[in-house]
């Protein structure tokens, strides 16, 4: 995929409609092209602002009132009955068109791009989709990545779900912030952890529970569960296709060890 194609497919990526091979090619191009990556970050920020603002529908009440007032003012003498019928039909048709256009043109409220959706998209593309990217497999190299992004207090083995081991890691971006993407495997299944130094951001939504003073959040993004918590110094997200309660149990254990 070249830069022009990446620009063409950007709206589909932002709306979550880009899937399969095209999604893999798009993400791979962003990984290799700093210019397109920066442009996509700007587009993402703009998309978030527009989605948050697009929560009002057009009010056509005043148009409807004017049309109905005009109809009533025509009167109903016998000599004007036929013109009135035609007028009513035209007015009704006009009103129908106005309402249809307003409904079509008014922006549908959409859910804003959240950290949960962005993490789920990354897991779906990079892990479930087996995107060909550069991963670090050496434990020392992974530790260096964690240190670089500021995951102080994270012991990678401690947050591993039961029966899973750390397989690989790389730096990624979620909502324009750098995270370490850690992939854990049990030989058949894979889950993702995303960690970074906390820098003023707050996880959105109501907490599902509290563990050692940490609020545990969870959200469902299509077929994936995304759970997370924050300490005073770090943000941690877990993405898995396992049931909600199992994911909650896993993130609760991790929160208790951090």
C-alpha positions in Angstrom: 0.0 0.0 0.0 1.3 3.5 -0.9 0.7 6.8 0.7 -2.2 7.8 -1.6 -4.0 4.5 -0.9 -3.4 5.0 2.9 -5.1 8.4 2.7 -8.0 6.9 0.8 -8.6 4.1 3.3 -8.1 6.3 6.4 -11.8 7.1 6.9 -12.6 3.4 6.8 -9.9 2.7 9.4 -11.3 5.4 11.7 -14.8 4.1 11.4 -13.7 0.5 12.2 -14.8 -0.7 8.7 -11.4 -1.6 7.4 -10.9 -5.3 7.8 -8.9 -8.3 6.6 -6.0 -7.9 4.2 -6.6 -4.2 3.6 -6.4 -3.5 7.4 -3.1 -5.4 7.6 -1.7 -3.5 4.6 -2.9 -0.2 6.1 -1.3 -0.8 9.5 1.9 -2.1 7.9 2.2 1.0 5.8 1.7 3.3 8.9 4.4 1.3 10.7 6.8 1.9 7.8 5.9 5.5 6.9 6.4 8.2 9.5 4.6 10.9 7.4 1.4 8.8 7.1 1.7 7.8 10.7 1.8 11.4 11.9 -1.1 12.3 9.5 -3.2 9.4 10.8 -2.6 10.6 14.4 -3.9 14.0 13.4 -6.9 12.5 11.7 -7.6 10.4 14.8 -7.6 13.4 17.0 -9.9 15.3 14.6 -12.2 12.2 14.4 -12.5 12.0 18.2 -13.5 15.7 18.3 -16.0 15.4 15.5 -17.6 12.2 17.0 -17.9 13.9 20.4 -19.6 16.9 18.7 -21.9 15.0 16.4 -24.6 14.3 19.0 -27.3 16.7 17.8 -29.9 16.0 15.1 -31.6 18.7 12.9 -34.7 20.2 14.3 -37.3 20.4 11.5 -40.2 21.4 13.7 -40.2 25.0 12.4 -40.3 23.9 8.8 -43.2 21.5 9.5 -45.1 24.3 11.4 -44.7 26.8 8.5 -46.0 24.2 6.0 -49.0 23.3 8.1 -49.8 27.0 8.7 -49.8 27.6 5.0 -52.1 24.7 4.4 -54.6 25.9 7.0 -54.6 29.5 5.6 -55.8 28.3 2.2 -59.4 27.7 3.4 -61.8 25.1 1.8 -64.3 26.8 -0.5 -65.9 24.5 -3.0 -64.4 26.5 -5.9 -60.9 25.9 -4.5 -61.2 22.3 -3.5 -59.2 20.9 -6.4 -56.3 23.4 -6.0 -56.4 22.8 -2.3 -56.0 19.0 -2.8 -53.1 19.6 -5.2 -51.7 22.0 -2.7 -52.0 19.5 0.1 -50.3 16.9 -1.9 -47.5 19.2 -2.9 -47.0 20.3 0.7 -47.0 16.8 2.0 -44.5 15.8 -0.6 -42.3 18.8 0.2 -42.5 18.0 3.9 -41.6 14.4 3.3 -38.6 15.4 1.3 -37.5 17.9 4.0 -37.7 15.4 6.8 -36.0 12.7 4.7 -33.1 15.1 3.8 -32.8 16.2 7.5 -32.6 12.6 8.6 -30.2 11.6 5.9 -27.9 14.6 6.4 -27.9 14.8 10.1 -24.9 13.0 11.7 -25.7 9.8 13.5 -24.3 9.8 17.0 -21.3 7.5 17.0 -19.3 6.1 19.9 -16.1 8.1 20.3 -12.8 6.3 19.8 -11.8 5.0 23.2 -8.6 3.5 24.6 -10.6 0.2 24.8 -11.5 0.2 21.1 -8.1 1.2 20.0 -6.5 -1.6 22.1 -9.0 -4.1 20.7 -8.2 -3.0 17.2 -4.5 -3.4 17.7 -4.9 -6.9 19.2 -7.2 -7.9 16.3 -4.8 -6.7 13.6 -1.4 -7.5 15.2 -2.2 -10.7 17.1 -5.4 -12.3 15.8 -4.6 -11.1 12.2 -1.0 -12.2 12.4 0.3 -9.0 10.9 4.0 -9.2 9.9 5.7 -6.8 12.2 9.0 -6.6 14.1 8.6 -8.1 17.5 11.1 -8.5 20.3 11.3 -12.0 21.7 14.4 -11.7 23.9 13.5 -11.1 27.6 16.3 -8.5 28.0 15.1 -6.6 24.9 11.5 -6.8 26.1 12.6 -5.4 29.5 14.3 -2.5 27.7 11.0 -1.7 25.9 9.1 -1.7 29.1 11.7 0.6 30.7 11.7 2.9 27.7 7.9 3.4 27.9 8.0 3.8 31.6 6.2 0.7 32.8 7.8 1.0 36.3 6.6 -1.6 38.7 5.6 -4.1 36.0 7.0 -7.5 36.3 6.0 -9.2 33.1 5.9 -12.7 34.5 3.6 -11.6 37.4 0.9 -10.2 35.1 0.8 -13.3 32.9 -2.6 -15.1 33.0 -2.4 -18.6 34.5 -0.9 -21.0 32.1 0.4 -18.3 29.7 3.9 -17.2 29.1 5.3 -14.0 27.6 6.0 -14.6 23.9 6.8 -11.2 22.3 6.6 -7.4 22.6 6.8 -4.2 20.6 6.1 -0.5 20.9 2.7 0.6 19.6 0.5 3.7 19.7 -3.0 3.8 21.4 -4.8 7.2 21.0 -1.5 8.7 20.0 0.3 7.5 23.2 3.2 5.0 23.2 2.5 1.7 24.9 4.4 -1.6 25.1 2.3 -4.3 23.5 3.0 -7.6 25.4 1.7 -10.8 23.9 1.2 -13.8 26.1 0.5 -17.3 24.8 -0.5 -20.7 26.2 0.4 -22.5 23.0 -3.0 -22.2 21.4 -4.5 -18.8 22.5 -2.9 -15.4 22.8 -3.8 -12.3 24.9 -2.4 -8.8 24.8 -1.3 -6.5 27.6 -0.7 -2.9 26.9 1.3 -0.9 29.5 2.7 2.6 29.7 3.7 5.1 32.3 0.7 7.0 33.5 0.8 10.6 32.3 -2.4 12.3 33.4 -4.8 10.1 31.4 -7.8 8.5 33.1 -9.6 5.3 32.0 -13.2 6.1 31.1 -16.4 4.5 32.2 -17.7 3.2 35.5 -15.4 0.8 37.3 -16.5 -2.8 37.6 -14.8 -3.3 40.9 -11.9 -2.1 43.1 -8.7 -4.1 43.9 -6.1 -2.8 46.3 -7.3 0.8 45.7 -7.3 0.4 41.9 -10.4 0.8 39.9 -10.9 -2.1 37.4 -12.6 -1.2 34.1 -13.9 -3.5 31.4 -15.5 -3.0 28.0 -16.7 -5.3 25.3 -15.5 -4.4 21.7 -17.2 -6.7 19.3 -15.8 -10.1 20.0 -13.1 -9.0 22.5 -13.0 -8.0 26.2 -10.8 -5.1 27.2 -10.1 -4.7 30.9 -7.8 -2.2 32.5 -6.6 -0.5 35.7 -4.2 2.3 36.7 -1.8 2.7 39.6 -0.2 6.0 40.6 2.5 5.4 38.0 1.2 3.1 35.2 -1.7 2.2 33.0 -2.4 -1.4 32.2 -4.9 -2.9 29.6 -5.7 -6.5 28.9 -7.3 -7.7 25.6 -8.7 -11.2 25.3 -11.5 -13.1 23.5 -12.2 -15.1 26.7 -15.5 -14.6 28.7 -16.0 -11.4 30.7 -15.7 -13.0 34.1 -12.5 -14.8 33.2 -10.9 -11.6 31.9 -12.0 -9.8 35.1 -10.4 -12.5 37.1 -7.1 -12.2 35.2 -6.9 -8.4 35.4 -7.8 -8.6 39.1 -4.9 -10.9 39.8 -2.6 -8.6 37.8 -3.8 -5.5 39.7 -3.1 -7.2 42.9 0.5 -7.8 41.9 1.4 -4.4 40.6 
